[in-house]
Amino acid sequence: MKLFIIGILSGIISGMGIGGGAVLIPSLVFFAALKQHQAQGVNLIVFIPVAIVALIVHIRDKNVDFKYAKWIILGGVIGAILGSILAIRIESDSLRRYFGIFLLFIGIYELFKRK
């Protein structure tokens, strides 16, 4: 049941555009006893259907400028490959620590950003 609740919370936050991984990864590490690498892998698999639904909604609402999208997609694919190679070479505890620091910086940024 706790995995179902984690999935619902992650999906809601993903749908809001915040990034469900910010909830899903720590939740899987702390409440489902997964290693950081496993939690990040689950997050990537979960991201695919959520991203497809979000993309369909945004295309339908004409919120996608395809002129810019191709460059972002190219950069994202290259970044995903490099990030995956880097992540498998980092120890699980260190990766968890780096992810926590990343979330801390994102939280501070969101707290102080100007609208």
Stockholm file with secondary structure:
# STOCKHOLM 1.0

chainA/1-115         MKLFIIGILSGIISGMGIGGGAVLIPSLVFFAALKQHQAQGVNLIVFIPVAIVALIVHIRDKNVDFKYAKWIILGGVIGAILGSILAIRIESDSLRRYFGIFLLFIGIYELFKRK
#=GR chainA/1-115 SS CHHHHHHHHHHHHHHTTSCTHHHHHHHHHHHSCCCHHHHHHHHHHHHHHHHHHHHHHHHHTTCCCHHHHHHHHHHHHHHHHHHHHHHHHSCHHHHHHHHHHHHHHHHHHHHHCCC
#=GC SS_cons         CHHHHHHHHHHHHHHTTSCTHHHHHHHHHHHSCCCHHHHHHHHHHHHHHHHHHHHHHHHHTTCCCHHHHHHHHHHHHHHHHHHHHHHHHSCHHHHHHHHHHHHHHHHHHHHHCCC
//
